[in-house]
Amino acid sequence: MLNEKQIQENWDDLIRLIEDTFEGDRKDKLLQMYEQLKDRMMFAPASGTEHFHSCYPGGYVHHVLNIVNIAKDIKDVWYNNAAYMDDYTEEELVFAALHHDLGKVGDLEGDNYIPNDSEWHRKNQGKIYVTNPELQYMAAPDRGIWILNQFGIKISLNEMLGIKLADGMYDDGNIKYFKTYSKDTTLKSNLPYIIHHADMTTTRIEYEQWLHSDKDISLNNISKTKKQVKQEQKQVDNLKEKFDELFA
């Protein structure tokens, strides 16, 4: 669970990420979309069942921020093992990670997840939310791409595939993209693989956060530790520069 302060901090981090990553007309339209959806998106869960992932108010934003961080880590693993990384940009990676679950927010008017009014199902099956029956049924990636379209936000081919294929072969419709027997039909970018791996990894970690909720193993704490390491490394680099200048 997140408290009010944590929900607000996550939202501020999300907006800051958009402002720092994108520019021009696309940034303006993204900020417009997030402002219009703020009241719902800020408190949306990432799933409807407590033992899935981030099934609580603010869980959606918490989840996508985690996905961005893990996707960057996985990109580094691929890079450090000499994978070809010139087939997508950092901006495309962040964009796909941020919006892979956008459809879970709902459409322009209604939430995707609404509180379950069945006490029995909440207590015995952990089904805290149910899918809003008033919405047109759509797979979450498809609805997310549709929402982006409604705000006139252009997406690249890499971004579209990164969003659409985030669930990997857990979605039967994606099998033809991943299970190929010809180099001509193999995905031409590694971005969908990285987004899918990031989604699987993050979802598992968030499940373990729920399972071991009495222990302090949150991704937030991991992120703080990584920030501390980077700050310390920056201090070391600055000292080294000054040392080199003195003895040059």
Disulfide bonds with the S-S distance in Angstrom:
none
